[in-house]
Amino acid sequence: MHVDGVATFDLGVVRRFADLAVTGLSEAREEIDALNVYPVPDGDTGTNMFLTVESARDALVAALAERPDDLRHALQGYAHGALLGARGNSGVILSQLVGALLRRIRHAGPEDRSAAVFAEGMALAADAAYAAVGTPVEGTILTVARAAAEAAAQVAADPGARLGPVVHAAVGAAREALARTPDQLPMLARAGVVDAGGRGLCVVLAAVESAVTGEHPRSVAHVIGTPVLPAPQLPTGDLTEGGPAYEVMYLLAADDGAVPALRAELAPLGDSLVVVGGDGLWNVHVHVDDVGAAVEAGIRAGTPRRIEVTHFAEQVAASRRSRARRRGRALVAVAAGPGLHALFEEAGARVIDGGPGRRPSTGEVLAAVLATGAGEVVVLPNDHDTVGVAEAAAHEAAQRGVHVVVVPTRAQVQGIAALAVHEPGRPLDSDVVHMTDAARSSRHGAVTIAARQAMTSAGPCAPGDVLGVVQGDFVIVAEDLFEVATGVLERLLGAGGELVTLVAGAEAGDLAQACEHWVTRTHPGVDVSVHDGGQERYPLLVSVE
């Protein structure tokens, strides 16, 4: 591709971008990890984003080996690789950004200007990123993505705009938005850092800039000039036997004002209606029996292009055959230590090793789900940063005829509570309700050691300070492990409780046993269960039910 960006996207640009993104995030991963605003070393945003683009690059190489000259196949392979390799919230969001952008590029035709395609793809990517987060927060990677999209759209609005300047504008706006993130999130301002996810996105966009323009990539230090349910994608292959017979998808060039009427016209025709996009370009998806009516509705709203119609009879039959081969229900659980691994395994779960610093990818969770051989699988992510990854894996498993439900356990002890009420003899819905209720009713806490100086909700801390955590929030800063542990227990038991679960970490010593004796002495009548979890970074995990 020329420096002026006249040519459209080609395989050379895609290959170069894939390599540059891996190189850039490899160089920046430790720096991005260090942008963690929390005092404990759980911040692996840079590592998660690096592993996501590395998986995407590997998938691209495999796709090119299959079809060396097929650009669309290569783009699809890269996006799918990013999804399967996504780790943590940052990896999931990045995979959604990449997937939305590449879908737009994949559907571009000879008549489309590459500058406009990129701008439209960035807008769809920003929408996907916001949709990937249950409660969007400004001052994060979302803000950076939106700023990049808006800048790209502004430059691309000129009919003579070329791709190079549009990408330049997006990258520049992303850096400026990143620099402003401390003004939007007080915790960033207190820590004196920018948002880690936004920083990673700037590295990826810098790779796009270099791949498109041919310019030498800027050094990592100059990229900035000085942290879930998954995103709703256009669904495919999810028709039930009693529903409509056809899936209809098309790109629609239409005024934004025409879209509400289009949705109203399509809604009565079938189900699974999705209309996403903006600024004159929309992706339309619907399941219908009357294909003509769905297309005619698009014609009345604007100009449909790239119309795709799929008959589901064979897909339904394939799904039925897949379900017939799979029987029973299985559990998949993520464990943060060898003792926890053994605990979940003894309860019959297929276990994935995880925890801070080694969180599993979407592909690893999917592989574990499929390896169970069951038709119904319940997944316990047991970590707040792995819930979105598990949901993405569930979506992928559904395409293979496996019914997967993710119980959103955000702590290891919540997973233990959910496991205690699991009953495979119950109907799936009932079993999931019981497990979810058990996890939600389990108040959880932890004891950890500060790895850096920071400002917490309980006040400032220095490296080596002992921190008490309740429901994910730092509530105690002190010097003694036992003092902090009993403080956490006192807060959790303040609202009552019948069972205390203590999970000892790798270097906990006799802390768990000392806490067991403390509970027995100060709260008679409360049962105590002690486990050797072997988890790193957290000498003690606690729950009260």
RAWOJO-V867031 format. One record per pair of residues at least 6 apart in sequence whose ideal C-beta (glycine too) atoms are under 7 Angstrom apart, sorted by the first residue. I is the first residue (numbers start at 1). J is the second residue. D is the distance in Angstrom with one decimal. If there is no record, write none. Layout:
BEGIN
I;J;D
I;J;D
END
This chain:
BEGIN
1;7;4.7
1;10;6.1
1;12;6.9
1;13;5.0
1;212;6.1
3;164;6.3
3;213;5.4
3;214;5.4
4;162;5.4
4;164;5.7
5;114;6.8
5;115;6.8
5;162;4.1
5;163;3.1
5;164;3.2
5;165;6.9
5;212;6.1
5;213;7.0
6;162;6.0
8;114;4.5
9;105;5.6
9;114;6.1
10;71;6.8
11;71;5.6
11;74;6.2
13;211;5.0
13;212;6.1
14;74;5.8
14;75;6.7
16;211;4.2
17;207;5.5
17;208;5.8
17;211;3.7
18;56;6.7
18;57;4.2
18;60;5.1
18;78;6.4
19;57;6.8
20;207;3.7
20;210;5.5
20;211;5.8
20;217;5.8
21;53;4.4
21;204;5.3
21;207;4.2
22;53;5.4
22;54;5.3
22;57;5.2
24;203;4.4
24;206;6.2
24;207;5.2
24;217;6.7
24;220;6.9
25;46;6.7
25;49;5.5
25;50;4.0
25;53;5.8
25;200;6.5
25;203;5.5
26;50;5.8
27;220;5.0
28;46;6.1
28;203;5.1
28;220;4.8
29;46;3.6
29;47;5.2
29;50;4.6
30;46;6.6
31;46;6.8
31;220;6.9
32;45;5.5
32;46;2.9
32;196;5.1
32;199;5.2
32;200;5.3
33;43;5.3
33;44;5.6
33;45;6.3
33;46;4.4
33;47;5.9
35;43;6.9
35;193;4.7
35;194;6.6
35;196;4.0
35;199;6.1
36;42;6.8
36;43;2.3
36;196;6.5
37;187;4.9
37;188;6.0
37;191;4.5
37;193;6.4
38;454;6.8
39;450;4.1
39;451;6.4
39;452;5.6
39;454;3.9
39;456;6.2
39;461;5.2
39;467;6.4
40;448;4.9
40;450;6.7
40;451;6.0
40;467;6.8
40;537;6.4
41;356;6.9
41;451;4.5
41;537;6.4
42;356;4.2
43;196;6.4
44;88;6.5
44;356;6.4
44;357;5.5
44;359;6.9
45;90;4.5
45;196;3.9
45;197;5.6
45;200;6.2
45;227;5.8
46;196;6.8
46;200;6.0
48;87;4.2
48;88;3.9
48;90;4.9
48;91;4.2
48;359;6.8
49;90;5.4
49;91;6.0
49;94;5.4
49;200;4.2
51;85;6.0
51;87;5.3
51;91;6.8
51;361;6.6
52;82;5.5
52;85;5.1
52;86;5.0
52;87;6.4
52;91;4.1
52;94;5.3
52;95;5.9
53;82;6.9
53;204;6.9
54;85;6.8
55;81;5.0
55;82;6.6
55;84;6.2
55;85;2.1
55;361;6.7
55;363;6.9
56;78;4.9
56;81;4.1
56;82;3.8
56;85;6.2
56;98;6.8
58;81;6.2
59;77;4.7
59;78;6.0
59;80;6.0
59;81;2.4
60;74;5.8
60;77;5.4
60;78;4.3
60;81;6.5
62;77;6.4
63;73;5.4
63;74;5.0
63;77;2.8
64;74;5.6
67;73;4.6
72;106;4.9
75;102;4.6
75;105;6.0
75;106;4.7
76;106;6.4
78;102;6.4
79;98;5.8
79;99;4.4
79;102;4.6
82;94;6.9
82;95;4.1
82;98;4.7
82;99;6.6
83;95;4.6
83;99;6.4
83;362;5.8
83;392;6.1
84;361;6.7
84;362;5.1
84;363;3.6
84;366;6.7
85;361;5.0
85;362;6.8
85;363;5.9
86;92;4.7
86;95;4.2
86;361;6.2
86;362;4.7
86;389;6.0
86;392;6.2
87;359;5.0
87;360;6.8
87;361;4.9
87;389;6.3
88;359;5.2
88;385;4.4
88;389;6.8
89;227;6.8
89;228;5.9
89;385;5.4
89;388;5.4
90;141;7.0
90;197;4.7
90;200;6.5
90;227;6.7
92;132;6.2
92;228;6.7
92;230;6.5
92;388;4.1
92;389;5.9
92;392;5.9
93;129;5.3
93;132;5.1
93;141;5.9
93;197;6.7
96;128;4.2
96;129;5.8
96;132;4.6
96;231;4.2
97;125;4.4
97;128;6.3
97;129;5.3
97;145;6.1
99;128;6.8
100;121;6.8
100;124;4.3
100;125;4.2
100;128;4.0
101;121;4.0
101;122;6.3
101;124;6.9
101;125;4.4
104;117;6.0
104;120;5.4
104;121;3.5
104;124;5.5
105;117;5.9
105;121;5.7
107;251;5.8
107;306;5.0
108;117;4.5
114;163;4.4
115;156;4.7
115;161;4.4
115;162;5.6
115;163;4.8
115;166;4.5
116;156;5.0
118;152;6.3
118;163;6.0
118;166;5.6
118;167;6.5
119;152;4.1
119;153;4.7
119;156;3.6
119;166;5.8
120;279;6.9
120;281;4.8
122;148;5.9
122;149;4.0
122;152;4.7
122;170;6.0
123;149;4.7
123;153;6.1
123;278;5.8
123;279;5.8
124;277;6.1
125;145;6.3
125;149;6.8
126;145;4.4
126;146;4.6
126;149;4.2
127;276;6.1
128;231;4.7
129;141;6.8
129;142;5.3
129;145;4.9
130;136;5.0
130;142;5.5
131;231;4.4
131;232;5.6
132;228;6.9
132;230;6.1
132;231;3.7
133;142;6.6
133;228;6.6
134;228;6.0
134;229;6.4
136;142;5.4
138;184;5.0
139;181;4.5
139;184;3.0
139;185;3.6
139;188;6.5
139;195;6.2
140;195;5.1
140;197;5.9
140;198;6.3
141;195;6.4
141;197;3.3
141;198;4.7
141;201;5.2
143;177;5.4
143;181;6.6
143;184;6.7
143;198;6.8
144;174;5.0
144;177;4.7
144;178;5.3
144;198;3.8
144;201;5.2
144;202;6.7
145;201;6.2
147;173;4.5
147;174;6.0
147;176;6.9
147;177;3.6
148;170;4.1
148;173;5.3
148;174;4.2
148;205;6.2
150;173;6.9
151;169;4.3
151;170;5.3
151;172;6.9
151;173;3.4
152;166;5.1
152;169;5.9
152;170;4.2
153;279;6.0
154;169;7.0
155;161;5.4
155;165;5.7
155;166;4.8
155;169;4.4
156;166;4.9
163;212;5.9
164;212;6.0
164;213;5.0
167;208;5.9
167;209;5.1
167;212;5.0
167;213;7.0
168;209;6.5
170;205;6.3
171;205;4.8
171;206;6.1
171;209;4.8
174;201;6.5
174;202;5.1
174;205;5.2
175;202;5.7
175;223;6.9
175;224;5.5
175;225;5.7
178;194;5.2
178;195;6.7
178;198;4.5
178;199;6.1
178;202;5.5
178;224;5.3
179;194;6.6
179;224;6.5
179;225;6.4
181;188;5.6
181;194;5.0
181;195;4.2
181;198;5.7
182;188;4.2
182;189;4.2
182;194;6.3
183;189;6.9
185;195;7.0
188;194;6.5
188;195;6.2
190;455;4.4
191;454;6.1
194;224;6.4
196;227;5.6
197;227;5.9
199;224;6.2
202;223;5.0
202;224;5.8
203;223;5.7
206;217;6.1
206;218;6.0
206;223;5.3
207;217;6.8
210;216;7.0
210;217;4.0
228;387;5.1
228;388;3.3
228;391;6.6
229;391;5.5
230;388;5.9
230;391;4.5
230;392;4.7
230;395;6.0
232;274;6.8
234;249;6.5
234;274;5.6
234;283;5.9
234;285;4.4
235;272;5.5
235;274;6.8
235;285;6.7
236;247;6.5
237;315;5.2
237;399;5.5
238;272;6.7
238;398;6.8
239;247;6.7
239;287;5.6
239;312;4.2
239;315;6.9
239;316;6.4
241;316;5.4
243;271;6.1
243;287;6.1
244;270;4.2
244;271;6.5
244;287;4.3
244;288;5.0
244;289;4.8
245;289;5.4
245;311;6.4
245;312;6.1
246;287;6.9
246;288;5.7
246;289;6.7
246;291;5.2
246;309;5.8
246;310;6.7
246;311;5.9
246;312;6.9
247;287;5.5
247;310;4.3
247;312;6.4
248;286;5.5
248;288;5.9
248;291;5.7
248;294;4.4
248;295;6.9
248;309;5.6
249;284;6.6
249;285;4.9
249;308;4.6
250;284;5.3
250;298;5.9
250;304;4.3
250;305;6.5
250;306;5.9
250;307;4.3
250;308;6.9
251;281;6.7
251;283;6.3
251;305;4.8
251;306;4.8
252;282;4.4
252;284;5.2
252;298;5.3
252;301;6.4
252;302;5.2
252;303;7.0
252;304;5.3
253;280;6.1
253;281;6.0
253;302;5.1
253;303;4.5
253;305;6.9
254;280;6.8
254;282;6.1
254;301;4.7
254;302;2.6
255;280;6.7
255;302;6.9
256;278;6.4
258;301;4.3
258;302;6.0
259;275;6.0
259;282;6.4
261;301;6.7
262;275;6.5
262;297;5.9
262;298;7.0
262;301;4.1
263;273;6.7
263;275;5.5
265;297;4.4
266;273;5.4
266;286;5.1
266;294;6.3
266;297;5.5
267;273;5.7
269;286;6.6
269;288;4.6
269;290;6.1
269;293;5.6
269;294;5.8
270;286;5.5
270;287;4.6
270;288;3.7
270;289;6.7
271;287;5.2
272;285;6.9
272;286;6.5
272;287;4.4
273;286;4.7
274;285;4.4
275;282;5.7
275;284;5.3
276;282;6.9
276;283;5.3
277;283;5.4
284;298;6.1
286;294;5.6
288;294;4.8
291;309;5.5
295;304;6.2
295;307;6.3
298;304;3.9
319;401;4.5
322;400;6.2
322;401;3.0
323;375;5.4
323;401;5.0
326;373;6.1
326;374;5.8
326;375;3.7
326;402;6.5
327;374;6.9
327;375;5.9
328;374;4.9
328;375;6.7
329;374;5.6
329;376;4.2
329;378;7.0
329;424;4.9
329;428;6.6
330;350;6.5
330;372;3.6
330;374;3.7
330;377;5.1
331;348;6.2
331;349;3.9
331;350;6.9
331;378;5.3
331;380;6.8
331;422;6.6
332;349;6.3
332;350;5.0
332;352;6.8
332;365;6.9
332;368;4.8
332;369;5.6
332;372;6.8
332;377;6.0
332;379;4.7
333;344;4.1
333;349;4.2
333;351;5.5
333;380;4.3
333;382;6.3
333;415;5.8
334;352;5.0
334;354;4.0
334;360;6.1
334;380;6.8
334;381;5.3
334;382;4.9
334;383;6.1
334;386;5.6
335;341;4.1
335;344;5.3
335;351;5.1
335;353;6.1
335;354;6.6
336;354;6.0
336;355;3.2
336;412;5.4
336;535;4.4
337;355;6.8
337;506;6.6
337;533;4.6
337;534;3.6
337;535;3.5
337;536;6.8
338;534;4.2
339;531;6.3
339;532;4.1
339;533;4.4
339;534;3.8
340;412;5.7
340;503;6.9
340;533;4.5
340;534;6.8
340;535;6.3
341;351;5.0
341;353;6.3
343;416;7.0
343;531;6.0
344;351;4.9
344;419;6.8
345;351;5.0
347;419;5.1
350;368;5.2
350;371;6.5
350;372;5.5
352;360;4.8
352;364;6.0
352;365;6.5
352;368;5.3
354;360;5.0
354;383;6.2
354;386;6.2
355;383;7.0
355;535;6.2
355;536;7.0
356;537;6.0
359;383;6.7
359;385;6.0
359;386;5.5
360;386;6.6
360;389;6.7
361;389;6.8
362;389;5.2
362;392;4.6
362;393;4.9
362;396;7.0
365;379;6.7
365;389;6.0
365;390;5.5
365;393;3.8
366;393;4.2
366;396;5.1
366;397;5.9
369;377;4.9
369;379;6.8
369;393;6.2
369;397;5.0
369;402;6.3
369;404;5.7
370;397;6.7
370;400;6.7
370;402;6.8
375;402;6.5
375;403;6.4
376;403;4.9
376;428;5.2
377;402;6.1
377;404;4.8
378;405;5.4
378;407;6.1
378;432;6.4
378;435;6.8
379;390;4.7
379;394;6.7
379;404;6.2
379;406;4.7
380;407;5.7
380;409;5.0
380;415;4.3
380;418;5.9
381;387;4.9
381;390;4.3
381;406;6.6
381;409;6.1
382;409;4.9
382;411;6.6
382;412;4.9
382;414;6.8
382;415;3.8
383;410;6.7
384;410;4.1
387;406;6.8
387;408;5.0
387;410;6.6
390;406;4.5
391;406;5.3
394;404;3.9
394;406;5.4
397;404;4.6
398;404;6.7
405;428;6.8
405;432;5.0
407;418;5.4
407;432;6.3
407;435;5.0
407;436;5.3
407;439;6.1
409;415;4.5
409;418;5.7
409;439;4.8
411;444;4.4
412;503;6.4
412;533;6.8
412;535;7.0
412;541;5.6
413;442;6.3
413;444;4.9
413;501;5.5
413;503;6.2
413;541;5.2
413;542;6.8
413;543;3.6
414;439;4.2
414;442;5.2
414;444;5.9
414;543;7.0
416;501;6.1
417;438;4.6
417;439;5.5
417;442;4.0
417;543;6.2
417;545;6.0
418;435;4.0
418;438;5.2
418;439;4.4
420;438;6.6
421;434;4.8
421;435;5.9
421;438;4.6
422;431;6.5
422;435;5.8
423;431;5.8
441;545;6.1
442;543;4.6
442;545;5.1
443;471;6.6
443;492;5.0
443;495;7.0
443;543;6.6
443;544;4.9
444;471;6.5
444;542;6.7
444;543;4.7
445;468;6.9
445;469;5.6
445;470;4.5
445;488;4.2
445;492;5.4
445;542;4.4
446;469;4.4
446;538;5.0
446;540;6.5
446;541;5.2
446;542;6.5
447;466;6.6
447;468;6.0
447;481;6.3
447;484;5.4
447;485;5.0
447;488;6.4
447;538;6.7
447;539;5.3
447;540;4.2
448;467;5.2
448;469;6.5
448;537;6.0
448;538;5.0
449;464;6.6
449;466;6.1
450;461;4.5
450;462;6.5
450;463;5.7
450;464;6.5
450;465;4.3
450;467;5.6
451;463;6.1
452;463;5.9
453;461;6.9
453;462;5.3
453;463;6.5
454;461;5.8
456;467;6.9
456;474;3.9
456;477;6.3
457;473;5.5
457;474;5.2
457;475;6.6
458;474;5.2
458;475;5.3
458;476;5.6
458;477;4.8
459;477;5.5
461;467;6.3
461;477;4.7
465;477;5.5
465;479;6.7
466;478;5.4
466;479;6.2
466;480;6.4
466;481;5.5
466;484;4.5
467;474;5.4
467;476;6.7
467;477;6.0
467;484;7.0
468;475;5.4
468;476;3.2
468;484;4.4
468;487;5.3
468;488;4.4
469;475;7.0
470;488;6.0
470;491;5.3
470;492;6.5
475;491;6.4
476;484;5.1
476;487;4.8
476;488;6.7
478;484;5.1
481;511;5.6
481;539;6.1
482;511;6.5
482;514;5.7
485;511;6.1
485;515;5.2
485;540;5.4
486;515;6.7
486;518;5.4
488;542;5.9
489;500;6.9
489;515;6.4
489;519;6.4
489;542;6.3
492;542;6.4
492;544;4.2
493;523;5.8
493;544;5.8
497;526;6.1
497;544;3.9
497;545;6.3
498;526;6.4
498;527;6.5
498;545;6.3
499;527;4.9
499;529;6.6
499;545;4.6
500;519;5.3
500;526;5.9
500;528;4.9
500;544;5.5
501;529;4.9
501;543;4.5
502;512;4.6
502;515;5.6
502;516;6.2
502;528;6.7
502;530;4.8
502;540;6.5
502;542;6.0
503;531;4.9
503;533;3.9
503;541;3.9
504;511;6.6
504;512;3.9
504;532;5.3
504;533;6.0
504;540;6.4
505;533;6.3
505;535;5.0
505;536;6.9
505;538;5.0
505;539;4.3
505;540;6.2
506;534;5.2
506;535;6.4
506;536;5.3
507;539;6.3
508;539;4.3
508;540;5.9
511;539;5.7
511;540;5.5
512;530;5.2
512;540;6.2
513;530;7.0
515;540;6.9
516;528;4.9
516;530;5.5
519;526;5.9
519;528;5.1
520;528;6.4
533;541;6.3
535;541;6.8
END
